């Protein structure tokens, strides 16, 4: 079996490789993180993450959303309130944009 060159990639491969592509439903994210789906939804409701939406309106999370969610959950575990978590995430995003 020969390896596929970069030019022979299928469009779906690019979608799967894109860390910003919203692919994962809330149940999958909850399973990955070992939490209840309501926990994941709660971070969205508090404005700490903003997942994409499917055509039917269901939440869809990208790998980047999942990383942000994990960061927010760790900060919450350290006792930081929601407003503090939001500000920390904003500042981290700003630093990432500057790189």
C-alpha positions as CSV (number, residue, x, y, z in Angstrom):
1,X,0.0,0.0,0.0
2,X,1.5,3.3,-1.0
3,X,1.4,6.4,1.2
4,X,-0.8,9.3,0.1
5,X,1.0,12.5,-0.8
6,X,-0.2,15.8,0.6
7,X,-1.8,16.7,-2.7
8,X,-3.8,13.4,-2.8
9,X,-5.5,14.1,0.5
10,X,-9.3,13.9,0.7
11,X,-11.3,16.9,1.8
12,X,-12.5,15.0,4.9
13,X,-8.9,14.5,6.0
14,X,-8.4,18.2,6.1
15,X,-11.6,18.6,8.1
16,X,-10.5,16.0,10.6
17,X,-7.0,17.6,10.9
18,X,-8.4,21.1,11.5
19,X,-8.3,21.8,15.3
20,X,-11.0,24.5,14.9
21,X,-13.5,22.3,13.1
22,X,-16.5,21.7,15.3
23,X,-17.0,17.9,15.1
24,X,-17.7,16.4,18.5
25,X,-21.2,16.4,20.1
26,X,-21.5,17.1,23.8
27,X,-21.8,13.5,24.8
28,X,-18.5,12.5,23.1
29,X,-16.8,15.5,24.8
30,X,-18.2,14.5,28.2
31,X,-17.1,10.9,27.7
32,X,-13.6,12.0,26.7
33,X,-13.3,14.2,29.8
34,X,-15.1,11.8,32.2
35,X,-17.8,14.3,33.2
36,X,-21.6,14.5,32.8
37,X,-22.8,16.3,29.6
38,X,-24.5,18.9,31.8
39,X,-21.0,20.0,33.1
40,X,-19.9,20.6,29.5
41,X,-23.1,22.5,28.7
42,X,-22.7,24.6,31.9
43,X,-19.4,26.0,30.7
44,X,-21.1,27.0,27.5
45,X,-24.0,28.6,29.4
46,X,-21.5,30.6,31.5
47,X,-19.9,31.9,28.3
48,X,-16.5,30.2,28.9
49,X,-16.6,28.3,25.7
50,X,-18.5,28.8,22.5
51,X,-19.0,25.6,20.5
52,X,-20.2,25.6,17.0
53,X,-23.7,24.4,16.1
54,X,-24.9,21.7,13.7
55,X,-27.5,22.6,11.1
56,X,-30.1,21.3,13.6
57,X,-28.7,23.5,16.4
58,X,-26.9,20.9,18.4
59,X,-23.6,21.9,20.0
60,X,-20.4,20.7,18.2
61,X,-17.0,21.1,19.8
62,X,-13.7,21.4,18.1
63,X,-10.4,20.1,19.5
64,X,-9.6,23.7,20.4
65,X,-12.9,24.0,22.2
66,X,-12.1,20.9,24.2
67,X,-8.6,22.2,25.2
68,X,-10.3,25.5,26.3
69,X,-12.9,23.5,28.3
70,X,-10.2,21.5,30.0
71,X,-8.3,24.7,30.9
72,X,-11.5,26.2,32.3
73,X,-12.2,23.1,34.3
74,X,-8.7,23.1,35.8
75,X,-9.0,26.7,36.8
76,X,-12.4,26.0,38.4
77,X,-10.8,23.1,40.3
78,X,-8.3,25.6,41.7
79,X,-11.2,27.6,43.1
80,X,-11.1,30.5,40.6
81,X,-14.6,32.0,40.0
82,X,-16.2,32.1,36.6
83,X,-15.4,35.8,36.0
84,X,-11.8,35.1,36.8
85,X,-11.7,32.1,34.5
86,X,-13.2,34.1,31.7
87,X,-10.6,36.8,32.1
88,X,-7.7,34.4,32.3
89,X,-8.9,32.7,29.1
90,X,-9.3,36.0,27.3
91,X,-5.8,37.0,28.3
92,X,-4.4,33.6,27.2
93,X,-6.2,34.0,23.8
94,X,-4.7,37.5,23.4
95,X,-1.2,36.1,24.0
96,X,-1.8,33.3,21.5
97,X,-2.9,35.9,18.9
98,X,0.3,37.8,19.4
99,X,2.5,34.7,18.8
